């Protein structure tokens, strides 16, 4: 059974909706084994996950206090840069887990952590939920459905997107595009999507309820107070401006260097459903997750800890409501089960192998013709 909550998604797209094959034995067997290994009552509320969230919260506050209290511009700028590292960690961990409902079995606790993380990062919980939980998880790497493939023509991420001479060297300039991701996301894209109710040109967004509107604006205003108004009471404008730019560049590059590797890599398939296929994807939902997703550097303990287990994207995609603490255990079960069913499991043993694969994909996409 699909683990994603789709009760509020609706069919808001104007393009042909993908259709998966009936769920097969692989996912049933895999889920039985996961249920045996990780009983329902032990899937969330891990003490280590809460302690990690507390660490990021304390570091976030401490760094701002250091920025306010220090008389050294060098210390302030270094603090802003390290703050970018902490904000990315917040995004990977309790922002991501809480919005998936994976941090706690208690819905209110997930909501509390979601509100805190959105106030600290400036992101909209509802817009991220729709982009990530609904579109990306349900339709990964499906053209016109997975919003992660949409870069507003800054990059070409699939062969189904039109080709242009400007993409010829995208593998060289993509870090510049990635470096400004959060600035555009927090200060531009969220507002465009809020007022237009369009995720992109192909996907509409269900209307905001009154409570979601309040949540959206409260997170934005709190973030503005924390990151703009209060700092400007203590430090010169130019230090704040340069420090804020450094903070967003660090955050953006770190986020991109994890999220992009898991789906834009030579091993990952990209699909475009059309009228000729009547929308058929050609696989069931679980098998499609395997085809379109890459795990990497699973043995790197720091990376697994810092990224909230997002280097284990396949377990996450198959069981997004389970705490990331359990992803390594799920991965072991997954490898065994996929092998039994002769299904390919995409994996890079090293982080730099996955990073290299991402740049190779971008290079190839900059050279090939549109399908």
C-alpha positions as CSV (number, residue, x, y, z in Angstrom):
1,X,0.0,0.0,0.0
2,X,1.2,3.5,-0.9
3,X,2.6,5.2,2.2
4,X,1.9,8.7,1.1
5,X,-1.1,10.7,2.3
6,X,-2.9,11.8,-0.8
7,X,-6.2,12.7,0.7
8,X,-5.8,16.4,-0.1
9,X,-4.0,16.2,-3.4
10,X,-6.9,16.1,-5.9
11,X,-6.3,16.1,-9.6
12,X,-5.2,19.6,-10.2
13,X,-3.1,19.1,-13.3
14,X,-4.0,19.9,-16.9
15,X,-1.7,17.2,-18.2
16,X,-2.3,13.5,-18.6
17,X,-2.1,11.8,-15.2
18,X,0.4,8.9,-14.8
19,X,-1.0,5.4,-14.1
20,X,0.9,2.8,-12.3
21,X,0.5,-1.0,-12.7
22,X,-1.3,-2.8,-10.0
23,X,1.0,-3.2,-7.0
24,X,3.0,-6.4,-7.3
25,X,4.6,-9.0,-4.9
26,X,7.8,-7.1,-4.4
27,X,6.3,-4.3,-2.4
28,X,4.0,-6.7,-0.5
29,X,6.9,-8.9,0.5
30,X,9.2,-5.9,1.3
31,X,6.6,-4.3,3.5
32,X,6.0,-7.5,5.4
33,X,9.7,-7.7,6.1
34,X,9.9,-4.1,7.1
35,X,6.9,-4.5,9.4
36,X,8.5,-7.4,11.1
37,X,11.8,-5.6,11.6
38,X,10.4,-2.3,12.6
39,X,7.0,-2.7,14.4
40,X,4.5,0.1,14.1
41,X,5.0,1.4,17.6
42,X,8.8,1.9,17.2
43,X,8.9,3.7,13.8
44,X,8.9,7.3,15.1
45,X,9.7,9.3,18.2
46,X,13.4,8.3,18.3
47,X,15.3,10.0,21.2
48,X,18.3,10.5,18.9
49,X,16.2,12.3,16.3
50,X,14.9,14.7,19.0
51,X,18.4,15.3,20.3
52,X,19.6,16.1,16.8
53,X,16.8,18.6,16.4
54,X,17.7,20.2,19.7
55,X,21.3,20.5,18.6
56,X,20.3,22.3,15.4
57,X,18.0,24.6,17.3
58,X,20.6,25.5,19.9
59,X,23.3,26.1,17.2
60,X,20.9,28.3,15.2
61,X,20.2,30.5,18.2
62,X,23.8,30.5,19.4
63,X,25.1,31.6,16.0
64,X,22.7,34.5,15.8
65,X,23.7,35.6,19.3
66,X,27.4,35.4,18.3
67,X,26.6,37.5,15.2
68,X,24.8,40.1,17.4
69,X,27.5,40.2,20.1
70,X,30.7,40.0,18.2
71,X,32.6,43.1,17.3
72,X,34.7,41.2,14.7
73,X,33.4,41.3,11.1
74,X,35.3,38.2,10.3
75,X,33.6,36.3,13.1
76,X,30.3,37.6,12.0
77,X,30.7,36.5,8.4
78,X,32.1,33.1,9.4
79,X,29.1,32.7,11.7
80,X,26.7,33.6,8.9
81,X,28.4,30.9,6.7
82,X,28.2,28.3,9.4
83,X,24.6,29.3,9.9
84,X,24.0,28.2,6.3
85,X,25.3,24.8,7.3
86,X,22.9,24.6,10.2
87,X,19.9,25.8,8.2
88,X,20.6,23.0,5.7
89,X,20.8,20.6,8.6
90,X,17.4,21.8,9.8
91,X,16.0,21.3,6.3
92,X,17.3,17.8,6.0
93,X,16.2,16.7,9.4
94,X,13.2,18.0,11.4
95,X,11.8,20.3,8.6
96,X,11.7,17.3,6.2
97,X,10.7,14.6,8.7
98,X,8.0,16.6,10.5
99,X,6.3,17.5,7.2
100,X,6.3,13.9,6.2
101,X,4.8,13.0,9.6
102,X,7.8,10.9,10.2
103,X,9.4,12.6,13.2
104,X,6.7,11.6,15.7
105,X,3.6,9.4,15.9
106,X,1.9,12.4,17.3
107,X,0.5,14.7,14.7
108,X,0.7,17.8,16.9
109,X,4.4,17.2,17.7
110,X,5.1,17.0,13.9
111,X,3.2,20.3,13.4
112,X,5.2,22.0,16.2
113,X,8.5,21.0,14.7
114,X,7.2,21.9,11.2
115,X,6.2,25.4,12.4
116,X,9.6,25.9,14.2
117,X,11.6,24.8,11.1
118,X,9.6,26.9,8.7
119,X,10.1,30.0,11.0
120,X,13.8,29.3,11.1
121,X,14.2,28.7,7.3
122,X,11.4,30.9,5.9
123,X,9.9,28.1,3.8
124,X,6.2,27.5,3.4
125,X,5.1,24.2,5.0
126,X,2.1,23.8,2.7
127,X,3.8,24.6,-0.5
128,X,6.7,22.3,0.3
129,X,4.2,19.6,1.3
130,X,2.5,19.8,-2.0
131,X,5.7,20.0,-4.1
132,X,7.5,17.3,-2.2
133,X,5.1,14.9,-0.5
134,X,2.4,15.0,-3.2
135,X,4.1,15.6,-6.5
136,X,7.7,14.4,-6.1
137,X,7.0,11.4,-4.0
138,X,4.0,10.2,-5.9
139,X,5.5,10.9,-9.3
140,X,9.3,11.0,-9.1
141,X,11.1,11.8,-12.3
142,X,7.9,12.0,-14.3
143,X,8.0,15.0,-16.6
144,X,5.3,17.6,-15.9
145,X,4.4,16.0,-12.6
146,X,7.6,16.0,-10.5
147,X,8.2,19.7,-9.7
148,X,11.9,18.9,-8.9
149,X,12.5,18.6,-12.6
150,X,11.3,22.2,-13.1
151,X,14.0,24.9,-12.9
152,X,12.1,27.6,-14.8
153,X,14.4,26.9,-17.8
154,X,17.6,27.6,-15.8
155,X,18.8,24.0,-16.3
156,X,17.8,21.2,-18.5
157,X,17.2,18.1,-16.3
158,X,15.4,15.7,-18.7
159,X,15.5,14.8,-22.4
160,X,11.8,15.7,-22.6
161,X,12.6,19.4,-22.0
162,X,13.4,21.6,-25.0
163,X,17.1,21.9,-25.9
164,X,18.9,25.2,-26.1
165,X,22.5,26.3,-26.7
166,X,22.5,27.8,-23.2
167,X,22.5,24.3,-21.7
168,X,25.6,23.3,-23.5
169,X,27.8,24.1,-20.5
170,X,25.2,23.7,-17.7
171,X,27.4,21.2,-16.0
172,X,30.0,24.0,-15.5
173,X,27.7,26.8,-14.4
174,X,25.1,24.7,-12.4
175,X,26.8,25.5,-9.1
176,X,26.0,29.2,-9.7
177,X,22.3,28.3,-10.3
178,X,22.2,26.1,-7.3
179,X,23.9,28.7,-5.1
180,X,20.9,31.0,-5.2
181,X,18.2,28.4,-4.8
182,X,17.0,29.4,-1.3
183,X,17.1,33.1,-2.0
184,X,14.7,32.5,-4.9
185,X,12.7,29.9,-3.1
186,X,12.1,31.9,0.1
187,X,11.8,35.4,-1.3
188,X,10.3,34.9,-4.8
189,X,9.0,31.4,-5.7
190,X,6.9,30.9,-2.5
191,X,5.1,34.2,-3.1
192,X,4.5,33.6,-6.8
193,X,3.1,30.2,-6.0
194,X,1.0,31.6,-3.1
195,X,-0.7,34.2,-5.2
196,X,-0.9,32.3,-8.5
197,X,-1.8,28.9,-7.0
198,X,0.4,27.4,-9.6
199,X,3.3,25.1,-8.7
200,X,4.6,25.4,-12.3
201,X,3.0,25.8,-15.7
202,X,1.6,22.3,-15.6
203,X,0.5,21.9,-12.0
204,X,-2.0,23.9,-10.0
205,X,-2.0,24.1,-6.2
206,X,-5.2,23.5,-4.2
207,X,-6.5,26.7,-2.5
208,X,-5.1,27.7,0.8
209,X,-7.4,27.4,3.8
210,X,-7.6,30.4,6.1
211,X,-5.4,28.6,8.7
212,X,-2.8,27.8,6.0
213,X,-2.7,31.4,4.9
214,X,-2.0,32.4,8.6
215,X,0.7,29.8,8.8
216,X,2.3,31.0,5.6
217,X,2.5,34.6,6.7
218,X,3.5,33.9,10.3
219,X,6.5,31.8,9.1
220,X,7.5,34.5,6.6
221,X,7.2,37.3,9.2
222,X,9.0,35.4,11.9
223,X,11.8,34.6,9.5
224,X,12.0,38.3,8.5
225,X,12.2,39.4,12.1
226,X,14.9,36.8,13.0
227,X,17.1,37.2,9.9
228,X,16.6,40.9,8.9
229,X,15.1,43.2,11.5
230,X,16.9,42.0,14.6
231,X,20.4,41.7,12.9
232,X,20.1,45.2,11.5
233,X,19.7,46.5,15.0
234,X,23.2,45.2,15.9
235,X,25.3,45.1,12.8
236,X,26.0,47.4,9.8
237,X,23.9,46.9,6.7
238,X,26.8,45.8,4.5
239,X,27.9,43.1,7.0
240,X,24.3,41.9,7.2
241,X,23.9,41.9,3.4
242,X,27.2,40.0,2.8
243,X,26.6,37.6,5.7
244,X,23.0,36.8,4.5
245,X,24.3,36.2,1.0
246,X,26.9,33.8,2.3
247,X,24.3,32.1,4.5
248,X,22.0,31.4,1.6
249,X,24.8,30.3,-0.8
250,X,26.1,27.8,1.8
251,X,22.5,26.5,2.5
252,X,21.6,26.3,-1.2
253,X,24.8,24.4,-2.3
254,X,24.5,21.9,0.5
255,X,20.8,21.2,-0.2
256,X,21.4,20.8,-3.9
257,X,24.4,18.5,-3.3
258,X,22.2,16.0,-1.5
259,X,18.7,16.3,-3.2
260,X,19.9,16.6,-6.8
261,X,22.2,13.5,-6.6
262,X,19.4,11.1,-5.7
263,X,17.4,11.6,-8.9
264,X,19.5,13.3,-11.6
265,X,22.1,10.6,-12.2
266,X,22.8,8.2,-15.1
267,X,21.3,5.2,-13.2
268,X,18.0,7.1,-12.6
269,X,15.2,6.8,-15.2
270,X,13.1,9.8,-16.2
271,X,9.7,9.2,-17.7
272,X,7.2,11.1,-19.7
273,X,3.7,9.7,-20.0
274,X,1.6,10.6,-23.1
275,X,-1.6,9.8,-24.8
276,X,0.0,7.0,-26.9
277,X,0.7,5.1,-23.6
278,X,-2.6,6.3,-22.1
279,X,-0.6,7.6,-19.2
280,X,0.8,4.2,-18.3
281,X,4.2,4.4,-16.4
282,X,5.1,0.8,-17.2
283,X,5.7,-0.3,-13.6
284,X,4.0,-0.3,-10.2
285,X,4.6,2.5,-7.8
286,X,7.3,0.8,-5.7
287,X,9.3,-0.5,-8.7
288,X,9.1,3.0,-10.2
289,X,10.7,4.4,-7.0
290,X,13.6,2.0,-7.5
291,X,14.1,2.9,-11.2
292,X,14.1,6.7,-10.5
293,X,16.1,6.9,-7.3
294,X,19.7,6.5,-6.2
295,X,21.2,5.7,-2.8
296,X,24.8,6.8,-2.1
297,X,27.5,6.7,0.6
298,X,25.5,4.7,3.0
299,X,28.6,3.8,5.0
300,X,29.4,7.5,5.6
301,X,28.1,8.0,9.1
302,X,28.4,11.7,9.2
303,X,26.7,12.2,5.9
304,X,23.8,9.9,7.0
305,X,23.5,11.8,10.3
306,X,23.7,15.3,8.9
307,X,21.5,14.7,5.9
308,X,18.7,13.0,7.9
309,X,19.3,9.8,6.0
310,X,18.6,11.5,2.7
311,X,21.5,9.7,1.1
312,X,19.2,6.7,1.5
313,X,16.5,8.0,-0.8
314,X,15.1,4.7,-1.9
315,X,14.1,3.6,1.6
316,X,12.8,7.1,2.2
317,X,10.7,7.1,-1.0
318,X,9.2,3.7,-0.2
319,X,8.5,4.5,3.5
320,X,8.4,8.3,4.0
321,X,6.4,8.2,7.2
322,X,9.1,6.1,9.0
323,X,11.8,8.0,10.9
324,X,15.1,8.3,9.0
325,X,16.8,6.5,11.9
326,X,15.5,3.3,10.4
327,X,16.6,3.9,6.8
328,X,19.9,1.9,7.1
329,X,18.0,-1.1,8.4
330,X,15.3,-0.8,5.7
331,X,18.1,-0.6,3.0
332,X,19.5,-3.9,4.0
333,X,16.0,-5.5,3.7
334,X,15.5,-3.7,0.4
335,X,18.7,-5.0,-1.1
336,X,17.9,-8.6,-0.3
337,X,14.3,-8.3,-1.5
338,X,15.1,-6.5,-4.7
339,X,17.7,-9.2,-5.6
340,X,15.1,-11.9,-5.0
341,X,12.8,-10.2,-7.4
342,X,15.5,-9.4,-10.0
343,X,15.0,-5.7,-9.6
344,X,17.8,-3.2,-10.0
345,X,18.8,-1.2,-6.9
346,X,20.6,2.0,-7.8
347,X,23.6,2.7,-5.5
348,X,26.8,4.6,-5.5
349,X,29.2,3.5,-2.7
350,X,30.8,7.0,-2.4
351,X,29.4,10.5,-2.2
352,X,31.8,11.7,-4.9
353,X,30.8,8.9,-7.2
354,X,27.2,10.2,-7.0
355,X,28.3,13.8,-7.4
356,X,30.3,12.9,-10.5
357,X,27.3,11.0,-11.9
358,X,25.1,14.1,-11.4
359,X,27.6,16.3,-13.4
360,X,27.9,13.7,-16.1
361,X,24.1,13.7,-16.4
362,X,23.9,17.4,-16.7
363,X,26.7,17.4,-19.3
364,X,24.9,14.8,-21.4
365,X,21.6,16.6,-21.1
366,X,23.3,19.7,-22.4
367,X,24.3,17.9,-25.5
368,X,21.4,15.6,-26.5
369,X,18.3,16.5,-28.5
370,X,14.9,16.7,-27.1
371,X,12.7,13.6,-27.4
